[in-house]
Amino acid sequence: MIAAVMTAPLLGGFLTLALPGEALAATQAKCSLDIKLDWGRGVVASTCTMIIGPQVKGAKMVNHHRSVLSCDDIRGQGNQHDIRVKLYGPWKPVGQTSTVKCPIRSSVAGVSQETN
């Protein structure tokens, strides 16, 4: 009984320390995409940089971002055909880069960026 009474305040203290980290608000960021070829394969990198200060035109509130790449994957030997493949980069926080690359024997069909 005494142990339960002693651990309750400690547990409550840890929970209050954990909650502010979980409830972080979105930060104002300016996001961009960088598209290039790496040995003929399309690569897209999504970056978001934090903006400190008043609201800036073109900036949006962002928690995480990722790059999205649509590729036309060439399949088949004699009767070749394209299959549209959509690839997603990993979710990254503001300040880090999310990168995704098309598979071999494919061409870039479109790029975009997702934020939340």
VEXRO-356373 format. One record per atom (N, C-alpha, C): residue in one letter; atom name; residue number from 1; x, y, z. Coordinates in Angstrom, 2 decimals. Layout:
! residues N
+--------+-------+-----+---------+---------+---------+
! residu ! atome ! num !       u !       v !       w !
+--------+-------+-----+---------+---------+---------+
!      A !    CA ! NUM !       X !       Y !       Z !
...
+--------+-------+-----+---------+---------+---------+
! end
This chain:
! residues 116
+--------+-------+-----+---------+---------+---------+
! residu ! atome ! num !       u !       v !       w !
+--------+-------+-----+---------+---------+---------+
!      M !     N !   1 !    0.82 !   -1.19 !    0.00 !
!      M !    CA !   1 !    0.00 !    0.00 !    0.00 !
!      M !     C !   1 !    0.87 !    1.25 !    0.00 !
!      I !     N !   2 !    1.92 !    1.25 !    0.80 !
!      I !    CA !   2 !    2.80 !    2.42 !    0.88 !
!      I !     C !   2 !    3.53 !    2.61 !   -0.45 !
!      A !     N !   3 !    3.92 !    1.50 !   -1.08 !
!      A !    CA !   3 !    4.62 !    1.59 !   -2.36 !
!      A !     C !   3 !    3.74 !    2.23 !   -3.43 !
!      A !     N !   4 !    2.44 !    1.88 !   -3.42 !
!      A !    CA !   4 !    1.52 !    2.46 !   -4.40 !
!      A !     C !   4 !    1.35 !    3.96 !   -4.18 !
!      V !     N !   5 !    1.30 !    4.37 !   -2.94 !
!      V !    CA !   5 !    1.16 !    5.79 !   -2.62 !
!      V !     C !   5 !    2.42 !    6.54 !   -3.00 !
!      M !     N !   6 !    3.58 !    5.91 !   -2.86 !
!      M !    CA !   6 !    4.86 !    6.56 !   -3.16 !
!      M !     C !   6 !    5.07 !    6.68 !   -4.68 !
!      T !     N !   7 !    4.64 !    5.69 !   -5.46 !
!      T !    CA !   7 !    4.89 !    5.72 !   -6.90 !
!      T !     C !   7 !    3.89 !    6.57 !   -7.66 !
!      A !     N !   8 !    2.71 !    6.82 !   -7.12 !
!      A !    CA !   8 !    1.70 !    7.62 !   -7.82 !
!      A !     C !   8 !    2.20 !    9.02 !   -8.14 !
!      P !     N !   9 !    2.82 !    9.77 !   -7.19 !
!      P !    CA !   9 !    3.32 !   11.10 !   -7.56 !
!      P !     C !   9 !    4.45 !   11.04 !   -8.59 !
!      L !     N !  10 !    5.30 !   10.02 !   -8.50 !
!      L !    CA !  10 !    6.38 !    9.90 !   -9.47 !
!      L !     C !  10 !    5.84 !    9.63 !  -10.87 !
!      L !     N !  11 !    4.86 !    8.74 !  -10.95 !
!      L !    CA !  11 !    4.27 !    8.41 !  -12.24 !
!      L !     C !  11 !    3.57 !    9.63 !  -12.83 !
!      G !     N !  12 !    2.86 !   10.38 !  -12.00 !
!      G !    CA !  12 !    2.20 !   11.60 !  -12.47 !
!      G !     C !  12 !    3.20 !   12.62 !  -12.96 !
!      G !     N !  13 !    4.35 !   12.72 !  -12.30 !
!      G !    CA !  13 !    5.39 !   13.65 !  -12.75 !
!      G !     C !  13 !    5.96 !   13.27 !  -14.10 !
!      F !     N !  14 !    6.16 !   11.97 !  -14.33 !
!      F !    CA !  14 !    6.67 !   11.52 !  -15.62 !
!      F !     C !  14 !    5.65 !   11.77 !  -16.74 !
!      L !     N !  15 !    4.37 !   11.59 !  -16.45 !
!      L !    CA !  15 !    3.34 !   11.83 !  -17.47 !
!      L !     C !  15 !    3.27 !   13.29 !  -17.86 !
!      T !     N !  16 !    3.41 !   14.18 !  -16.89 !
!      T !    CA !  16 !    3.36 !   15.60 !  -17.24 !
!      T !     C !  16 !    4.59 !   16.01 !  -18.03 !
!      L !     N !  17 !    5.72 !   15.33 !  -17.82 !
!      L !    CA !  17 !    6.90 !   15.63 !  -18.62 !
!      L !     C !  17 !    6.75 !   15.11 !  -20.04 !
!      A !     N !  18 !    6.04 !   14.00 !  -20.22 !
!      A !    CA !  18 !    5.90 !   13.39 !  -21.53 !
!      A !     C !  18 !    4.86 !   14.11 !  -22.40 !
!      L !     N !  19 !    3.85 !   14.68 !  -21.79 !
!      L !    CA !  19 !    2.78 !   15.28 !  -22.57 !
!      L !     C !  19 !    3.21 !   16.46 !  -23.44 !
!      P !     N !  20 !    4.02 !   17.42 !  -22.97 !
!      P !    CA !  20 !    4.38 !   18.53 !  -23.86 !
!      P !     C !  20 !    5.10 !   18.09 !  -25.12 !
!      G !     N !  21 !    5.92 !   17.05 !  -25.06 !
!      G !    CA !  21 !    6.61 !   16.56 !  -26.25 !
!      G !     C !  21 !    5.65 !   15.95 !  -27.26 !
!      E !     N !  22 !    4.60 !   15.32 !  -26.77 !
!      E !    CA !  22 !    3.62 !   14.70 !  -27.66 !
!      E !     C !  22 !    2.72 !   15.76 !  -28.30 !
!      A !     N !  23 !    2.48 !   16.85 !  -27.60 !
!      A !    CA !  23 !    1.51 !   17.84 !  -28.08 !
!      A !     C !  23 !    2.20 !   19.04 !  -28.72 !
!      L !     N !  24 !    3.33 !   18.83 !  -29.37 !
!      L !    CA !  24 !    4.00 !   19.95 !  -30.04 !
!      L !     C !  24 !    3.15 !   20.47 !  -31.19 !
!      A !     N !  25 !    3.06 !   21.75 !  -31.31 !
!      A !    CA !  25 !    2.29 !   22.36 !  -32.39 !
!      A !     C !  25 !    3.13 !   22.37 !  -33.67 !
!      A !     N !  26 !    2.45 !   22.52 !  -34.76 !
!      A !    CA !  26 !    3.14 !   22.59 !  -36.05 !
!      A !     C !  26 !    3.97 !   23.87 !  -36.11 !
!      T !     N !  27 !    5.09 !   23.80 !  -36.81 !
!      T !    CA !  27 !    5.95 !   24.96 !  -36.96 !
!      T !     C !  27 !    5.78 !   25.55 !  -38.35 !
!      Q !     N !  28 !    5.98 !   26.83 !  -38.45 !
!      Q !    CA !  28 !    5.91 !   27.51 !  -39.74 !
!      Q !     C !  28 !    7.15 !   27.13 !  -40.56 !
!      A !     N !  29 !    6.93 !   26.62 !  -41.77 !
!      A !    CA !  29 !    8.06 !   26.14 !  -42.58 !
!      A !     C !  29 !    7.84 !   26.46 !  -44.05 !
!      K !     N !  30 !    8.93 !   26.57 !  -44.76 !
!      K !    CA !  30 !    8.93 !   26.75 !  -46.21 !
!      K !     C !  30 !    9.46 !   25.45 !  -46.79 !
!      C !     N !  31 !    8.68 !   24.79 !  -47.65 !
!      C !    CA !  31 !    9.03 !   23.47 !  -48.17 !
!      C !     C !  31 !    9.38 !   23.56 !  -49.66 !
!      S !     N !  32 !   10.26 !   22.65 !  -50.08 !
!      S !    CA !  32 !   10.66 !   22.61 !  -51.48 !
!      S !     C !  32 !   11.00 !   21.18 !  -51.89 !
!      L !     N !  33 !   11.04 !   20.96 !  -53.20 !
!      L !    CA !  33 !   11.41 !   19.67 !  -53.78 !
!      L !     C !  33 !   12.65 !   19.84 !  -54.64 !
!      D !     N !  34 !   13.55 !   18.86 !  -54.57 !
!      D !    CA !  34 !   14.74 !   18.85 !  -55.41 !
!      D !     C !  34 !   14.69 !   17.58 !  -56.24 !
!      I !     N !  35 !   14.68 !   17.73 !  -57.57 !
!      I !    CA !  35 !   14.55 !   16.59 !  -58.48 !
!      I !     C !  35 !   15.84 !   16.45 !  -59.27 !
!      K !     N !  36 !   16.38 !   15.23 !  -59.34 !
!      K !    CA !  36 !   17.61 !   14.99 !  -60.11 !
!      K !     C !  36 !   17.63 !   13.56 !  -60.61 !
!      L !     N !  37 !   18.61 !   13.26 !  -61.45 !
!      L !    CA !  37 !   18.83 !   11.90 !  -61.95 !
!      L !     C !  37 !   20.07 !   11.32 !  -61.32 !
!      D !     N !  38 !   19.99 !   10.07 !  -60.89 !
!      D !    CA !  38 !   21.12 !    9.35 !  -60.33 !
!      D !     C !  38 !   21.32 !    8.10 !  -61.17 !
!      W !     N !  39 !   22.28 !    8.14 !  -62.09 !
!      W !    CA !  39 !   22.54 !    7.05 !  -63.05 !
!      W !     C !  39 !   21.28 !    6.70 !  -63.83 !
!      G !     N !  40 !   20.54 !    7.74 !  -64.24 !
!      G !    CA !  40 !   19.35 !    7.54 !  -65.05 !
!      G !     C !  40 !   18.08 !    7.29 !  -64.25 !
!      R !     N !  41 !   18.18 !    7.14 !  -62.96 !
!      R !    CA !  41 !   17.01 !    6.90 !  -62.12 !
!      R !     C !  41 !   16.58 !    8.22 !  -61.47 !
!      G !     N !  42 !   15.29 !    8.48 !  -61.50 !
!      G !    CA !  42 !   14.77 !    9.71 !  -60.91 !
!      G !     C !  42 !   14.84 !    9.68 !  -59.39 !
!      V !     N !  43 !   15.30 !   10.78 !  -58.81 !
!      V !    CA !  43 !   15.39 !   10.92 !  -57.36 !
!      V !     C !  43 !   14.74 !   12.23 !  -56.97 !
!      V !     N !  44 !   13.90 !   12.21 !  -55.96 !
!      V !    CA !  44 !   13.29 !   13.44 !  -55.46 !
!      V !     C !  44 !   13.55 !   13.54 !  -53.96 !
!      A !     N !  45 !   13.94 !   14.74 !  -53.52 !
!      A !    CA !  45 !   14.22 !   15.00 !  -52.11 !
!      A !     C !  45 !   13.32 !   16.14 !  -51.64 !
!      S !     N !  46 !   12.62 !   15.91 !  -50.56 !
!      S !    CA !  46 !   11.74 !   16.91 !  -49.97 !
!      S !     C !  46 !   12.42 !   17.52 !  -48.76 !
!      T !     N !  47 !   12.47 !   18.85 !  -48.70 !
!      T !    CA !  47 !   13.05 !   19.53 !  -47.54 !
!      T !     C !  47 !   12.09 !   20.62 !  -47.06 !
!      C !     N !  48 !   12.02 !   20.79 !  -45.77 !
!      C !    CA !  48 !   11.26 !   21.86 !  -45.15 !
!      C !     C !  48 !   12.16 !   22.56 !  -44.15 !
!      T !     N !  49 !   12.26 !   23.87 !  -44.25 !
!      T !    CA !  49 !   13.09 !   24.64 !  -43.32 !
!      T !     C !  49 !   12.18 !   25.52 !  -42.46 !
!      M !     N !  50 !   12.50 !   25.56 !  -41.17 !
!      M !    CA !  50 !   11.70 !   26.30 !  -40.21 !
!      M !     C !  50 !   11.91 !   27.81 !  -40.40 !
!      I !     N !  51 !   10.82 !   28.54 !  -40.26 !
!      I !    CA !  51 !   10.86 !   30.00 !  -40.35 !
!      I !     C !  51 !   10.48 !   30.55 !  -38.98 !
!      I !     N !  52 !   11.34 !   31.38 !  -38.44 !
!      I !    CA !  52 !   11.10 !   31.99 !  -37.14 !
!      I !     C !  52 !   10.71 !   33.45 !  -37.36 !
!      G !     N !  53 !    9.64 !   33.85 !  -36.75 !
!      G !    CA !  53 !    9.20 !   35.23 !  -36.89 !
!      G !     C !  53 !    7.76 !   35.31 !  -37.33 !
!      P !     N !  54 !    7.36 !   36.44 !  -37.92 !
!      P !    CA !  54 !    5.97 !   36.62 !  -38.34 !
!      P !     C !  54 !    5.62 !   35.71 !  -39.52 !
!      Q !     N !  55 !    4.33 !   35.59 !  -39.78 !
!      Q !    CA !  55 !    3.85 !   34.76 !  -40.88 !
!      Q !     C !  55 !    4.44 !   35.23 !  -42.21 !
!      V !     N !  56 !    5.00 !   34.28 !  -42.96 !
!      V !    CA !  56 !    5.65 !   34.58 !  -44.24 !
!      V !     C !  56 !    4.76 !   34.05 !  -45.36 !
!      K !     N !  57 !    4.62 !   34.83 !  -46.45 !
!      K !    CA !  57 !    3.82 !   34.39 !  -47.59 !
!      K !     C !  57 !    4.45 !   33.14 !  -48.21 !
!      G !     N !  58 !    3.64 !   32.13 !  -48.45 !
!      G !    CA !  58 !    4.12 !   30.88 !  -49.04 !
!      G !     C !  58 !    4.52 !   29.84 !  -48.01 !
!      A !     N !  59 !    4.62 !   30.22 !  -46.74 !
!      A !    CA !  59 !    4.96 !   29.27 !  -45.68 !
!      A !     C !  59 !    3.68 !   28.61 !  -45.17 !
!      K !     N !  60 !    3.81 !   27.40 !  -44.64 !
!      K !    CA !  60 !    2.65 !   26.71 !  -44.07 !
!      K !     C !  60 !    3.06 !   26.04 !  -42.77 !
!      M !     N !  61 !    2.07 !   25.65 !  -42.00 !
!      M !    CA !  61 !    2.31 !   25.00 !  -40.72 !
!      M !     C !  61 !    2.54 !   23.50 !  -40.98 !
!      V !     N !  62 !    3.70 !   22.99 !  -40.55 !
!      V !    CA !  62 !    4.11 !   21.62 !  -40.87 !
!      V !     C !  62 !    4.64 !   20.93 !  -39.62 !
!      N !     N !  63 !    4.23 !   19.67 !  -39.41 !
!      N !    CA !  63 !    4.83 !   18.80 !  -38.40 !
!      N !     C !  63 !    5.86 !   17.88 !  -39.05 !
!      H !     N !  64 !    5.43 !   17.17 !  -40.10 !
!      H !    CA !  64 !    6.28 !   16.23 !  -40.83 !
!      H !     C !  64 !    6.03 !   16.39 !  -42.32 !
!      H !     N !  65 !    6.96 !   15.92 !  -43.13 !
!      H !    CA !  65 !    6.81 !   15.98 !  -44.59 !
!      H !     C !  65 !    7.43 !   14.73 !  -45.19 !
!      R !     N !  66 !    7.06 !   14.44 !  -46.44 !
!      R !    CA !  66 !    7.68 !   13.35 !  -47.19 !
!      R !     C !  66 !    7.54 !   13.61 !  -48.68 !
!      S !     N !  67 !    8.43 !   12.99 !  -49.44 !
!      S !    CA !  67 !    8.42 !   13.13 !  -50.89 !
!      S !     C !  67 !    7.62 !   11.99 !  -51.51 !
!      V !     N !  68 !    6.96 !   12.28 !  -52.61 !
!      V !    CA !  68 !    6.17 !   11.29 !  -53.34 !
!      V !     C !  68 !    6.63 !   11.31 !  -54.79 !
!      L !     N !  69 !    6.89 !   10.13 !  -55.35 !
!      L !    CA !  69 !    7.43 !   10.02 !  -56.69 !
!      L !     C !  69 !    6.59 !    9.01 !  -57.48 !
!      S !     N !  70 !    6.07 !    9.42 !  -58.64 !
!      S !    CA !  70 !    5.35 !    8.52 !  -59.54 !
!      S !     C !  70 !    6.30 !    8.13 !  -60.66 !
!      C !     N !  71 !    6.44 !    6.82 !  -60.88 !
!      C !    CA !  71 !    7.36 !    6.30 !  -61.90 !
!      C !     C !  71 !    6.60 !    5.39 !  -62.86 !
!      D !     N !  72 !    6.96 !    5.45 !  -64.14 !
!      D !    CA !  72 !    6.46 !    4.51 !  -65.13 !
!      D !     C !  72 !    7.50 !    3.40 !  -65.22 !
!      D !     N !  73 !    7.17 !    2.25 !  -64.63 !
!      D !    CA !  73 !    8.08 !    1.11 !  -64.58 !
!      D !     C !  73 !    7.89 !    0.27 !  -65.84 !
!      I !     N !  74 !    8.96 !    0.05 !  -66.60 !
!      I !    CA !  74 !    8.90 !   -0.71 !  -67.85 !
!      I !     C !  74 !    8.98 !   -2.20 !  -67.52 !
!      R !     N !  75 !    7.96 !   -2.96 !  -67.93 !
!      R !    CA !  75 !    7.90 !   -4.39 !  -67.66 !
!      R !     C !  75 !    7.82 !   -5.17 !  -68.97 !
!      G !     N !  76 !    8.28 !   -6.41 !  -68.92 !
!      G !    CA !  76 !    8.16 !   -7.29 !  -70.08 !
!      G !     C !  76 !    9.40 !   -7.26 !  -70.95 !
!      Q !     N !  77 !    9.56 !   -8.32 !  -71.77 !
!      Q !    CA !  77 !   10.70 !   -8.42 !  -72.68 !
!      Q !     C !  77 !   10.29 !   -8.10 !  -74.11 !
!      G !     N !  78 !    9.46 !   -8.94 !  -74.72 !
!      G !    CA !  78 !    9.07 !   -8.73 !  -76.12 !
!      G !     C !  78 !    7.97 !   -7.68 !  -76.24 !
!      N !     N !  79 !    6.96 !   -7.80 !  -75.40 !
!      N !    CA !  79 !    5.81 !   -6.88 !  -75.42 !
!      N !     C !  79 !    5.92 !   -5.97 !  -74.19 !
!      Q !     N !  80 !    6.78 !   -4.97 !  -74.28 !
!      Q !    CA !  80 !    7.01 !   -4.10 !  -73.13 !
!      Q !     C !  80 !    5.80 !   -3.22 !  -72.86 !
!      H !     N !  81 !    5.54 !   -2.99 !  -71.57 !
!      H !    CA !  81 !    4.44 !   -2.13 !  -71.16 !
!      H !     C !  81 !    4.84 !   -1.40 !  -69.89 !
!      D !     N !  82 !    4.22 !   -0.26 !  -69.68 !
!      D !    CA !  82 !    4.52 !    0.55 !  -68.51 !
!      D !     C !  82 !    3.49 !    0.30 !  -67.42 !
!      I !     N !  83 !    3.96 !    0.30 !  -66.19 !
!      I !    CA !  83 !    3.09 !    0.22 !  -65.03 !
!      I !     C !  83 !    3.41 !    1.43 !  -64.15 !
!      R !     N !  84 !    2.40 !    2.21 !  -63.81 !
!      R !    CA !  84 !    2.59 !    3.40 !  -62.98 !
!      R !     C !  84 !    2.74 !    2.95 !  -61.52 !
!      V !     N !  85 !    3.84 !    3.34 !  -60.91 !
!      V !    CA !  85 !    4.15 !    2.99 !  -59.53 !
!      V !     C !  85 !    4.28 !    4.29 !  -58.74 !
!      K !     N !  86 !    3.67 !    4.35 !  -57.57 !
!      K !    CA !  86 !    3.77 !    5.53 !  -56.71 !
!      K !     C !  86 !    4.60 !    5.14 !  -55.49 !
!      L !     N !  87 !    5.70 !    5.85 !  -55.29 !
!      L !    CA !  87 !    6.62 !    5.55 !  -54.18 !
!      L !     C !  87 !    6.61 !    6.71 !  -53.19 !
!      Y !     N !  88 !    6.67 !    6.37 !  -51.90 !
!      Y !    CA !  88 !    6.63 !    7.36 !  -50.83 !
!      Y !     C !  88 !    7.92 !    7.32 !  -50.03 !
!      G !     N !  89 !    8.48 !    8.49 !  -49.75 !
!      G !    CA !  89 !    9.63 !    8.59 !  -48.88 !
!      G !     C !  89 !    9.20 !    8.51 !  -47.43 !
!      P !     N !  90 !   10.14 !    8.36 !  -46.51 !
!      P !    CA !  90 !    9.78 !    8.28 !  -45.09 !
!      P !     C !  90 !    9.34 !    9.65 !  -44.56 !
!      W !     N !  91 !    8.43 !    9.65 !  -43.58 !
!      W !    CA !  91 !    8.02 !   10.89 !  -42.93 !
!      W !     C !  91 !    9.20 !   11.43 !  -42.14 !
!      K !     N !  92 !    9.53 !   12.70 !  -42.33 !
!      K !    CA !  92 !   10.65 !   13.34 !  -41.64 !
!      K !     C !  92 !   10.18 !   14.62 !  -40.97 !
!      P !     N !  93 !   10.77 !   14.99 !  -39.83 !
!      P !    CA !  93 !   10.42 !   16.26 !  -39.20 !
!      P !     C !  93 !   11.03 !   17.44 !  -39.96 !
!      V !     N !  94 !   10.58 !   18.63 !  -39.62 !
!      V !    CA !  94 !   11.10 !   19.84 !  -40.26 !
!      V !     C !  94 !   12.60 !   19.94 !  -39.99 !
!      G !     N !  95 !   13.37 !   20.22 !  -41.03 !
!      G !    CA !  95 !   14.82 !   20.32 !  -40.91 !
!      G !     C !  95 !   15.56 !   19.12 !  -41.46 !
!      Q !     N !  96 !   14.88 !   17.99 !  -41.67 !
!      Q !    CA !  96 !   15.50 !   16.80 !  -42.24 !
!      Q !     C !  96 !   14.98 !   16.58 !  -43.66 !
!      T !     N !  97 !   15.70 !   15.77 !  -44.45 !
!      T !    CA !  97 !   15.36 !   15.54 !  -45.84 !
!      T !     C !  97 !   14.75 !   14.15 !  -46.03 !
!      S !     N !  98 !   13.66 !   14.08 !  -46.77 !
!      S !    CA !  98 !   13.02 !   12.81 !  -47.13 !
!      S !     C !  98 !   13.31 !   12.55 !  -48.61 !
!      T !     N !  99 !   13.90 !   11.39 !  -48.91 !
!      T !    CA !  99 !   14.33 !   11.08 !  -50.28 !
!      T !     C !  99 !   13.71 !    9.76 !  -50.73 !
!      V !     N ! 100 !   13.34 !    9.71 !  -52.02 !
!      V !    CA ! 100 !   12.84 !    8.47 !  -52.62 !
!      V !     C ! 100 !   13.37 !    8.40 !  -54.05 !
!      K !     N ! 101 !   13.60 !    7.16 !  -54.56 !
!      K !    CA ! 101 !   14.22 !    6.95 !  -55.86 !
!      K !     C ! 101 !   13.39 !    5.97 !  -56.68 !
!      C !     N ! 102 !   13.29 !    6.22 !  -58.00 !
!      C !    CA ! 102 !   12.60 !    5.31 !  -58.92 !
!      C !     C ! 102 !   13.38 !    4.01 !  -59.06 !
!      P !     N ! 103 !   12.69 !    2.89 !  -59.30 !
!      P !    CA ! 103 !   13.40 !    1.63 !  -59.54 !
!      P !     C ! 103 !   14.13 !    1.64 !  -60.88 !
!      I !     N ! 104 !   14.96 !    0.63 !  -61.09 !
!      I !    CA ! 104 !   15.70 !    0.49 !  -62.35 !
!      I !     C ! 104 !   14.70 !    0.23 !  -63.48 !
!      R !     N ! 105 !   15.01 !    0.70 !  -64.70 !
!      R !    CA ! 105 !   14.17 !    0.57 !  -65.89 !
!      R !     C ! 105 !   12.83 !    1.28 !  -65.71 !
!      S !     N ! 106 !   12.89 !    2.52 !  -65.24 !
!      S !    CA ! 106 !   11.67 !    3.30 !  -65.10 !
!      S !     C ! 106 !   11.97 !    4.76 !  -65.40 !
!      S !     N ! 107 !   10.92 !    5.52 !  -65.63 !
!      S !    CA ! 107 !   11.06 !    6.95 !  -65.88 !
!      S !     C ! 107 !   10.13 !    7.72 !  -64.95 !
!      V !     N ! 108 !   10.48 !    8.97 !  -64.67 !
!      V !    CA ! 108 !    9.70 !    9.80 !  -63.76 !
!      V !     C ! 108 !    8.42 !   10.26 !  -64.46 !
!      A !     N ! 109 !    7.29 !   10.07 !  -63.78 !
!      A !    CA ! 109 !    6.01 !   10.50 !  -64.32 !
!      A !     C ! 109 !    5.46 !   11.70 !  -63.56 !
!      G !     N ! 110 !    5.90 !   11.89 !  -62.32 !
!      G !    CA ! 110 !    5.42 !   13.03 !  -61.55 !
!      G !     C ! 110 !    6.03 !   13.03 !  -60.15 !
!      V !     N ! 111 !    6.08 !   14.20 !  -59.55 !
!      V !    CA ! 111 !    6.61 !   14.34 !  -58.19 !
!      V !     C ! 111 !    5.66 !   15.22 !  -57.39 !
!      S !     N ! 112 !    5.64 !   15.01 !  -56.08 !
!      S !    CA ! 112 !    4.86 !   15.85 !  -55.20 !
!      S !     C ! 112 !    5.40 !   15.72 !  -53.78 !
!      Q !     N ! 113 !    4.78 !   16.46 !  -52.89 !
!      Q !    CA ! 113 !    5.21 !   16.48 !  -51.49 !
!      Q !     C ! 113 !    3.96 !   16.43 !  -50.61 !
!      E !     N ! 114 !    4.02 !   15.64 !  -49.54 !
!      E !    CA ! 114 !    2.93 !   15.57 !  -48.59 !
!      E !     C ! 114 !    3.39 !   16.14 !  -47.26 !
!      T !     N ! 115 !    2.52 !   16.89 !  -46.59 !
!      T !    CA ! 115 !    2.83 !   17.44 !  -45.28 !
!      T !     C ! 115 !    1.67 !   17.14 !  -44.34 !
!      N !     N ! 116 !    1.99 !   17.13 !  -43.06 !
!      N !    CA ! 116 !    0.92 !   17.02 !  -42.05 !
!      N !     C ! 116 !    1.30 !   17.82 !  -40.84 !
+--------+-------+-----+---------+---------+---------+
! end
